[in-house]
Amino acid sequence: MVEDMKDKKLAEEVVEKIKELVKKGNVTKIQVLKDGETIVNFPLNVGIVAGVAAAPWALILAAVTTLGMDCHIDVVKDDGEVLHII
């Protein structure tokens, strides 16, 4: 139970960090990876940037909570730079 709460808190922190990066702009996609394989790939569009679509954030939260520390989340910027979130 305590471990589940830690994973959920981590997931919420990750989502907030990603939201901050998206608000700053220049982010084209978010990727959730496990063992080097892409599990989920979210291309970003105006609706997501504006916060209209809540589904991607919920999916990222669910992926991190489910996979825990076994997953990696990358944010890809317009210039191709990859930021490793976790």
Secondary structure as GFF3:
##gff-version 3
##sequence-region A 1 86
A	DSSP	alpha_helix	2	24	.	.	.	ID=ss1
A	DSSP	beta_strand	27	34	.	.	.	ID=ss2
A	DSSP	beta_strand	37	43	.	.	.	ID=ss3
A	DSSP	alpha_helix	46	49	.	.	.	ID=ss4
A	DSSP	alpha_helix	55	67	.	.	.	ID=ss5
A	DSSP	three_ten_helix	68	70	.	.	.	ID=ss6
A	DSSP	beta_strand	71	77	.	.	.	ID=ss7
A	DSSP	beta_strand	82	84	.	.	.	ID=ss8
###
